[in-house]
Each structure stands twice: as C-alpha cells, then as structure tokens.
C-alpha cells in the first residue's frame, strides 16, 4: 500500500528532531457547495535541524516514532 504524502508549511522547529507542519486543504460544503480552507497540524520527524519555520516541505506517513509522531519529512519544496 502506498504511503500518504502531504505538503505543508513548517510552523515550529523548537523541539529536538521534531517539527510542526501545518497542512492546508480545500473542502467543499455538502449542501451549499462553497469551498473553504481546513488546517491541520502534524508533528513530523527530522533527523537534522536543517529546516526553519516558514519552509514548505513534503511529509510522508511512517511507522509511529512516538505518541504523536507518525510522519517524517521527505524533502524541501
């Protein structure tokens, strides 16, 4: 089965080996058909501290690394 990949912006890199990525997607209202933005934050694993807040990155699903971390950073966009 293919692993999910999401694109988002790094919001915080204050933790060791962890960054918080904000993923934004468009959703459509079922009745009124109006589109609106939905935001969700994911904690992602990054081995080195090479990523800064504001960077656009691609994250990929992986095995659980900790209680909250189930994603890892693949590359910078």
SULPEVEN-V996256 format. One record per pair of residues at least 4 apart in sequence whose C-alpha atoms are under 8 Angstrom apart, sorted by the first residue. I is the first residue (numbers start at 0). J is the second residue. Records with the same first field share a line. If there is no record, write none. Layout:
I=J + J
//
This chain:
2=59 + 60 + 61
3=59 + 60
4=57 + 58 + 59 + 60
5=22 + 57 + 58 + 59
6=22 + 55 + 56 + 57 + 58
7=20 + 21 + 22 + 23 + 55 + 56 + 57 + 58
8=20 + 21 + 22 + 52 + 53 + 54 + 55 + 56
9=18 + 19 + 20 + 21 + 51 + 52 + 53 + 54 + 55 + 56
10=18 + 19 + 20 + 21 + 52 + 53
11=18 + 19 + 20 + 51 + 52
12=17 + 18 + 19 + 50 + 51 + 52
13=17 + 18
14=18
15=48
16=44 + 45 + 46 + 47 + 48
17=42 + 43 + 44 + 45 + 46
18=42 + 43 + 44 + 45
19=40 + 41 + 42 + 43
20=40 + 41 + 42 + 43
21=38 + 39 + 40 + 41
22=38 + 39 + 40 + 41
23=36 + 37 + 38 + 39
24=36 + 37 + 38
25=34 + 35 + 36 + 37
26=34 + 35 + 36 + 37
27=32 + 33 + 34 + 35
28=32 + 33 + 34 + 35
41=68 + 70
42=67 + 68 + 69 + 70
43=58 + 68 + 69 + 70 + 71 + 72
44=64 + 68 + 70 + 71 + 72
45=71 + 72
50=54
54=75 + 76
55=75 + 76
56=72 + 73 + 74 + 75 + 76
57=72 + 73 + 74 + 75 + 76
58=70 + 71 + 72 + 73 + 74
59=70 + 71 + 72 + 73
60=69 + 70 + 71
61=69 + 70 + 71
62=69 + 70
63=67 + 68 + 69 + 70
64=68 + 69
65=69
//
